[in-house]
């Protein structure tokens, strides 16, 4: 359904939105969208960093639990 819109359809939708909401509302809305995207990227990077730190800590704190009689056998 949406794959047949094309450029004229998109322009018509943009004009209708501009008429309905006005330039001021659209610019403030786009500003909020930009802030949301920035916040989302920051959250993703913080989450990734936290996961990497946890993985690093778990590797550093890992201990060998192999029984001593089986360690020399490879």
Beta strands, then each sheet from edge to edge (+ up, - down):
end
